[in-house]
């Protein structure tokens, strides 16, 4: 199974942007992947920084390629 680090590295090479882990979590939530609550947030299911609309298609494609969604 791919890790967040794998997604971030491929995003850096393919998209030329450093994908943030909170973007990955946001995409997972939007695609119905069951997520555990975060221990360090007021709302444990709400991302602090949602994935920007500009990068969402690219991040989603990379995550589908790795089978994360």
Phi and psi restraints in degrees (range 20) as a CNS / XPLOR table:
assign (resid 1 and name C) (resid 2 and name N)
       (resid 2 and name CA) (resid 2 and name C) 1.0 -73.8 20.0 2
assign (resid 2 and name N) (resid 2 and name CA)
       (resid 2 and name C) (resid 3 and name N) 1.0 153.2 20.0 2
assign (resid 2 and name C) (resid 3 and name N)
       (resid 3 and name CA) (resid 3 and name C) 1.0 -107.6 20.0 2
assign (resid 3 and name N) (resid 3 and name CA)
       (resid 3 and name C) (resid 4 and name N) 1.0 169.0 20.0 2
assign (resid 3 and name C) (resid 4 and name N)
       (resid 4 and name CA) (resid 4 and name C) 1.0 -58.1 20.0 2
assign (resid 4 and name N) (resid 4 and name CA)
       (resid 4 and name C) (resid 5 and name N) 1.0 -36.9 20.0 2
assign (resid 4 and name C) (resid 5 and name N)
       (resid 5 and name CA) (resid 5 and name C) 1.0 -62.3 20.0 2
assign (resid 5 and name N) (resid 5 and name CA)
       (resid 5 and name C) (resid 6 and name N) 1.0 -36.5 20.0 2
assign (resid 5 and name C) (resid 6 and name N)
       (resid 6 and name CA) (resid 6 and name C) 1.0 -64.6 20.0 2
assign (resid 6 and name N) (resid 6 and name CA)
       (resid 6 and name C) (resid 7 and name N) 1.0 -43.8 20.0 2
assign (resid 6 and name C) (resid 7 and name N)
       (resid 7 and name CA) (resid 7 and name C) 1.0 -64.0 20.0 2
assign (resid 7 and name N) (resid 7 and name CA)
       (resid 7 and name C) (resid 8 and name N) 1.0 -43.5 20.0 2
assign (resid 7 and name C) (resid 8 and name N)
       (resid 8 and name CA) (resid 8 and name C) 1.0 -63.1 20.0 2
assign (resid 8 and name N) (resid 8 and name CA)
       (resid 8 and name C) (resid 9 and name N) 1.0 -43.7 20.0 2
assign (resid 8 and name C) (resid 9 and name N)
       (resid 9 and name CA) (resid 9 and name C) 1.0 -64.8 20.0 2
assign (resid 9 and name N) (resid 9 and name CA)
       (resid 9 and name C) (resid 10 and name N) 1.0 -45.8 20.0 2
assign (resid 9 and name C) (resid 10 and name N)
       (resid 10 and name CA) (resid 10 and name C) 1.0 -65.4 20.0 2
assign (resid 10 and name N) (resid 10 and name CA)
       (resid 10 and name C) (resid 11 and name N) 1.0 -37.4 20.0 2
assign (resid 10 and name C) (resid 11 and name N)
       (resid 11 and name CA) (resid 11 and name C) 1.0 -62.4 20.0 2
assign (resid 11 and name N) (resid 11 and name CA)
       (resid 11 and name C) (resid 12 and name N) 1.0 -39.3 20.0 2
assign (resid 11 and name C) (resid 12 and name N)
       (resid 12 and name CA) (resid 12 and name C) 1.0 -63.8 20.0 2
assign (resid 12 and name N) (resid 12 and name CA)
       (resid 12 and name C) (resid 13 and name N) 1.0 -43.2 20.0 2
assign (resid 12 and name C) (resid 13 and name N)
       (resid 13 and name CA) (resid 13 and name C) 1.0 -74.4 20.0 2
assign (resid 13 and name N) (resid 13 and name CA)
       (resid 13 and name C) (resid 14 and name N) 1.0 -42.9 20.0 2
assign (resid 13 and name C) (resid 14 and name N)
       (resid 14 and name CA) (resid 14 and name C) 1.0 -84.3 20.0 2
assign (resid 14 and name N) (resid 14 and name CA)
       (resid 14 and name C) (resid 15 and name N) 1.0 -42.5 20.0 2
assign (resid 14 and name C) (resid 15 and name N)
       (resid 15 and name CA) (resid 15 and name C) 1.0 -99.4 20.0 2
assign (resid 15 and name N) (resid 15 and name CA)
       (resid 15 and name C) (resid 16 and name N) 1.0 -17.8 20.0 2
assign (resid 15 and name C) (resid 16 and name N)
       (resid 16 and name CA) (resid 16 and name C) 1.0 75.0 20.0 2
assign (resid 16 and name N) (resid 16 and name CA)
       (resid 16 and name C) (resid 17 and name N) 1.0 25.5 20.0 2
assign (resid 16 and name C) (resid 17 and name N)
       (resid 17 and name CA) (resid 17 and name C) 1.0 -136.5 20.0 2
assign (resid 17 and name N) (resid 17 and name CA)
       (resid 17 and name C) (resid 18 and name N) 1.0 147.0 20.0 2
assign (resid 17 and name C) (resid 18 and name N)
       (resid 18 and name CA) (resid 18 and name C) 1.0 -86.6 20.0 2
assign (resid 18 and name N) (resid 18 and name CA)
       (resid 18 and name C) (resid 19 and name N) 1.0 108.8 20.0 2
assign (resid 18 and name C) (resid 19 and name N)
       (resid 19 and name CA) (resid 19 and name C) 1.0 -72.5 20.0 2
assign (resid 19 and name N) (resid 19 and name CA)
       (resid 19 and name C) (resid 20 and name N) 1.0 133.9 20.0 2
assign (resid 19 and name C) (resid 20 and name N)
       (resid 20 and name CA) (resid 20 and name C) 1.0 -92.0 20.0 2
assign (resid 20 and name N) (resid 20 and name CA)
       (resid 20 and name C) (resid 21 and name N) 1.0 148.0 20.0 2
assign (resid 20 and name C) (resid 21 and name N)
       (resid 21 and name CA) (resid 21 and name C) 1.0 -61.2 20.0 2
assign (resid 21 and name N) (resid 21 and name CA)
       (resid 21 and name C) (resid 22 and name N) 1.0 -31.3 20.0 2
assign (resid 21 and name C) (resid 22 and name N)
       (resid 22 and name CA) (resid 22 and name C) 1.0 -68.8 20.0 2
assign (resid 22 and name N) (resid 22 and name CA)
       (resid 22 and name C) (resid 23 and name N) 1.0 -27.4 20.0 2
assign (resid 22 and name C) (resid 23 and name N)
       (resid 23 and name CA) (resid 23 and name C) 1.0 -66.4 20.0 2
assign (resid 23 and name N) (resid 23 and name CA)
       (resid 23 and name C) (resid 24 and name N) 1.0 -42.2 20.0 2
assign (resid 23 and name C) (resid 24 and name N)
       (resid 24 and name CA) (resid 24 and name C) 1.0 -62.6 20.0 2
assign (resid 24 and name N) (resid 24 and name CA)
       (resid 24 and name C) (resid 25 and name N) 1.0 -45.3 20.0 2
assign (resid 24 and name C) (resid 25 and name N)
       (resid 25 and name CA) (resid 25 and name C) 1.0 -62.3 20.0 2
assign (resid 25 and name N) (resid 25 and name CA)
       (resid 25 and name C) (resid 26 and name N) 1.0 -39.4 20.0 2
assign (resid 25 and name C) (resid 26 and name N)
       (resid 26 and name CA) (resid 26 and name C) 1.0 -62.5 20.0 2
assign (resid 26 and name N) (resid 26 and name CA)
       (resid 26 and name C) (resid 27 and name N) 1.0 -45.1 20.0 2
assign (resid 26 and name C) (resid 27 and name N)
       (resid 27 and name CA) (resid 27 and name C) 1.0 -63.6 20.0 2
assign (resid 27 and name N) (resid 27 and name CA)
       (resid 27 and name C) (resid 28 and name N) 1.0 -40.4 20.0 2
assign (resid 27 and name C) (resid 28 and name N)
       (resid 28 and name CA) (resid 28 and name C) 1.0 -59.8 20.0 2
assign (resid 28 and name N) (resid 28 and name CA)
       (resid 28 and name C) (resid 29 and name N) 1.0 -46.2 20.0 2
assign (resid 28 and name C) (resid 29 and name N)
       (resid 29 and name CA) (resid 29 and name C) 1.0 -61.3 20.0 2
assign (resid 29 and name N) (resid 29 and name CA)
       (resid 29 and name C) (resid 30 and name N) 1.0 -43.5 20.0 2
assign (resid 29 and name C) (resid 30 and name N)
       (resid 30 and name CA) (resid 30 and name C) 1.0 -64.8 20.0 2
assign (resid 30 and name N) (resid 30 and name CA)
       (resid 30 and name C) (resid 31 and name N) 1.0 -24.1 20.0 2
assign (resid 30 and name C) (resid 31 and name N)
       (resid 31 and name CA) (resid 31 and name C) 1.0 -100.8 20.0 2
assign (resid 31 and name N) (resid 31 and name CA)
       (resid 31 and name C) (resid 32 and name N) 1.0 12.7 20.0 2
assign (resid 31 and name C) (resid 32 and name N)
       (resid 32 and name CA) (resid 32 and name C) 1.0 80.0 20.0 2
assign (resid 32 and name N) (resid 32 and name CA)
       (resid 32 and name C) (resid 33 and name N) 1.0 16.5 20.0 2
assign (resid 32 and name C) (resid 33 and name N)
       (resid 33 and name CA) (resid 33 and name C) 1.0 -77.8 20.0 2
assign (resid 33 and name N) (resid 33 and name CA)
       (resid 33 and name C) (resid 34 and name N) 1.0 130.5 20.0 2
assign (resid 33 and name C) (resid 34 and name N)
       (resid 34 and name CA) (resid 34 and name C) 1.0 -66.9 20.0 2
assign (resid 34 and name N) (resid 34 and name CA)
       (resid 34 and name C) (resid 35 and name N) 1.0 125.1 20.0 2
assign (resid 34 and name C) (resid 35 and name N)
       (resid 35 and name CA) (resid 35 and name C) 1.0 -116.9 20.0 2
assign (resid 35 and name N) (resid 35 and name CA)
       (resid 35 and name C) (resid 36 and name N) 1.0 146.1 20.0 2
assign (resid 35 and name C) (resid 36 and name N)
       (resid 36 and name CA) (resid 36 and name C) 1.0 -80.2 20.0 2
assign (resid 36 and name N) (resid 36 and name CA)
       (resid 36 and name C) (resid 37 and name N) 1.0 151.9 20.0 2
assign (resid 36 and name C) (resid 37 and name N)
       (resid 37 and name CA) (resid 37 and name C) 1.0 -68.8 20.0 2
assign (resid 37 and name N) (resid 37 and name CA)
       (resid 37 and name C) (resid 38 and name N) 1.0 146.6 20.0 2
assign (resid 37 and name C) (resid 38 and name N)
       (resid 38 and name CA) (resid 38 and name C) 1.0 -82.6 20.0 2
assign (resid 38 and name N) (resid 38 and name CA)
       (resid 38 and name C) (resid 39 and name N) 1.0 138.2 20.0 2
assign (resid 38 and name C) (resid 39 and name N)
       (resid 39 and name CA) (resid 39 and name C) 1.0 -82.7 20.0 2
assign (resid 39 and name N) (resid 39 and name CA)
       (resid 39 and name C) (resid 40 and name N) 1.0 -12.6 20.0 2
assign (resid 39 and name C) (resid 40 and name N)
       (resid 40 and name CA) (resid 40 and name C) 1.0 -117.0 20.0 2
assign (resid 40 and name N) (resid 40 and name CA)
       (resid 40 and name C) (resid 41 and name N) 1.0 29.7 20.0 2
assign (resid 40 and name C) (resid 41 and name N)
       (resid 41 and name CA) (resid 41 and name C) 1.0 -129.9 20.0 2
assign (resid 41 and name N) (resid 41 and name CA)
       (resid 41 and name C) (resid 42 and name N) 1.0 151.3 20.0 2
assign (resid 41 and name C) (resid 42 and name N)
       (resid 42 and name CA) (resid 42 and name C) 1.0 -62.6 20.0 2
assign (resid 42 and name N) (resid 42 and name CA)
       (resid 42 and name C) (resid 43 and name N) 1.0 -52.8 20.0 2
assign (resid 42 and name C) (resid 43 and name N)
       (resid 43 and name CA) (resid 43 and name C) 1.0 -101.6 20.0 2
assign (resid 43 and name N) (resid 43 and name CA)
       (resid 43 and name C) (resid 44 and name N) 1.0 102.2 20.0 2
assign (resid 43 and name C) (resid 44 and name N)
       (resid 44 and name CA) (resid 44 and name C) 1.0 -65.1 20.0 2
assign (resid 44 and name N) (resid 44 and name CA)
       (resid 44 and name C) (resid 45 and name N) 1.0 -12.1 20.0 2
assign (resid 44 and name C) (resid 45 and name N)
       (resid 45 and name CA) (resid 45 and name C) 1.0 -108.1 20.0 2
assign (resid 45 and name N) (resid 45 and name CA)
       (resid 45 and name C) (resid 46 and name N) 1.0 3.7 20.0 2
assign (resid 45 and name C) (resid 46 and name N)
       (resid 46 and name CA) (resid 46 and name C) 1.0 -108.7 20.0 2
assign (resid 46 and name N) (resid 46 and name CA)
       (resid 46 and name C) (resid 47 and name N) 1.0 123.4 20.0 2
assign (resid 46 and name C) (resid 47 and name N)
       (resid 47 and name CA) (resid 47 and name C) 1.0 -69.6 20.0 2
assign (resid 47 and name N) (resid 47 and name CA)
       (resid 47 and name C) (resid 48 and name N) 1.0 144.2 20.0 2
assign (resid 47 and name C) (resid 48 and name N)
       (resid 48 and name CA) (resid 48 and name C) 1.0 -69.2 20.0 2
assign (resid 48 and name N) (resid 48 and name CA)
       (resid 48 and name C) (resid 49 and name N) 1.0 -44.8 20.0 2
assign (resid 48 and name C) (resid 49 and name N)
       (resid 49 and name CA) (resid 49 and name C) 1.0 -122.6 20.0 2
assign (resid 49 and name N) (resid 49 and name CA)
       (resid 49 and name C) (resid 50 and name N) 1.0 98.1 20.0 2
assign (resid 49 and name C) (resid 50 and name N)
       (resid 50 and name CA) (resid 50 and name C) 1.0 -66.5 20.0 2
assign (resid 50 and name N) (resid 50 and name CA)
       (resid 50 and name C) (resid 51 and name N) 1.0 157.2 20.0 2
assign (resid 50 and name C) (resid 51 and name N)
       (resid 51 and name CA) (resid 51 and name C) 1.0 -63.8 20.0 2
assign (resid 51 and name N) (resid 51 and name CA)
       (resid 51 and name C) (resid 52 and name N) 1.0 128.9 20.0 2
assign (resid 51 and name C) (resid 52 and name N)
       (resid 52 and name CA) (resid 52 and name C) 1.0 -61.4 20.0 2
assign (resid 52 and name N) (resid 52 and name CA)
       (resid 52 and name C) (resid 53 and name N) 1.0 142.4 20.0 2
assign (resid 52 and name C) (resid 53 and name N)
       (resid 53 and name CA) (resid 53 and name C) 1.0 -55.3 20.0 2
assign (resid 53 and name N) (resid 53 and name CA)
       (resid 53 and name C) (resid 54 and name N) 1.0 -35.7 20.0 2
assign (resid 53 and name C) (resid 54 and name N)
       (resid 54 and name CA) (resid 54 and name C) 1.0 -60.3 20.0 2
assign (resid 54 and name N) (resid 54 and name CA)
       (resid 54 and name C) (resid 55 and name N) 1.0 -37.2 20.0 2
assign (resid 54 and name C) (resid 55 and name N)
       (resid 55 and name CA) (resid 55 and name C) 1.0 -99.4 20.0 2
assign (resid 55 and name N) (resid 55 and name CA)
       (resid 55 and name C) (resid 56 and name N) 1.0 -8.9 20.0 2
assign (resid 55 and name C) (resid 56 and name N)
       (resid 56 and name CA) (resid 56 and name C) 1.0 -57.6 20.0 2
assign (resid 56 and name N) (resid 56 and name CA)
       (resid 56 and name C) (resid 57 and name N) 1.0 -45.8 20.0 2
assign (resid 56 and name C) (resid 57 and name N)
       (resid 57 and name CA) (resid 57 and name C) 1.0 -62.2 20.0 2
assign (resid 57 and name N) (resid 57 and name CA)
       (resid 57 and name C) (resid 58 and name N) 1.0 -40.7 20.0 2
assign (resid 57 and name C) (resid 58 and name N)
       (resid 58 and name CA) (resid 58 and name C) 1.0 -67.1 20.0 2
assign (resid 58 and name N) (resid 58 and name CA)
       (resid 58 and name C) (resid 59 and name N) 1.0 -43.8 20.0 2
assign (resid 58 and name C) (resid 59 and name N)
       (resid 59 and name CA) (resid 59 and name C) 1.0 -65.4 20.0 2
assign (resid 59 and name N) (resid 59 and name CA)
       (resid 59 and name C) (resid 60 and name N) 1.0 -41.7 20.0 2
assign (resid 59 and name C) (resid 60 and name N)
       (resid 60 and name CA) (resid 60 and name C) 1.0 -61.7 20.0 2
assign (resid 60 and name N) (resid 60 and name CA)
       (resid 60 and name C) (resid 61 and name N) 1.0 -43.0 20.0 2
assign (resid 60 and name C) (resid 61 and name N)
       (resid 61 and name CA) (resid 61 and name C) 1.0 -62.8 20.0 2
assign (resid 61 and name N) (resid 61 and name CA)
       (resid 61 and name C) (resid 62 and name N) 1.0 -42.4 20.0 2
assign (resid 61 and name C) (resid 62 and name N)
       (resid 62 and name CA) (resid 62 and name C) 1.0 -64.1 20.0 2
assign (resid 62 and name N) (resid 62 and name CA)
       (resid 62 and name C) (resid 63 and name N) 1.0 -42.4 20.0 2
assign (resid 62 and name C) (resid 63 and name N)
       (resid 63 and name CA) (resid 63 and name C) 1.0 -66.7 20.0 2
assign (resid 63 and name N) (resid 63 and name CA)
       (resid 63 and name C) (resid 64 and name N) 1.0 -36.5 20.0 2
assign (resid 63 and name C) (resid 64 and name N)
       (resid 64 and name CA) (resid 64 and name C) 1.0 -66.4 20.0 2
assign (resid 64 and name N) (resid 64 and name CA)
       (resid 64 and name C) (resid 65 and name N) 1.0 -38.8 20.0 2
assign (resid 64 and name C) (resid 65 and name N)
       (resid 65 and name CA) (resid 65 and name C) 1.0 -59.8 20.0 2
assign (resid 65 and name N) (resid 65 and name CA)
       (resid 65 and name C) (resid 66 and name N) 1.0 -38.4 20.0 2
assign (resid 65 and name C) (resid 66 and name N)
       (resid 66 and name CA) (resid 66 and name C) 1.0 -84.7 20.0 2
assign (resid 66 and name N) (resid 66 and name CA)
       (resid 66 and name C) (resid 67 and name N) 1.0 -7.5 20.0 2
assign (resid 66 and name C) (resid 67 and name N)
       (resid 67 and name CA) (resid 67 and name C) 1.0 79.5 20.0 2
assign (resid 67 and name N) (resid 67 and name CA)
       (resid 67 and name C) (resid 68 and name N) 1.0 23.2 20.0 2
assign (resid 67 and name C) (resid 68 and name N)
       (resid 68 and name CA) (resid 68 and name C) 1.0 -82.3 20.0 2
assign (resid 68 and name N) (resid 68 and name CA)
       (resid 68 and name C) (resid 69 and name N) 1.0 -20.4 20.0 2
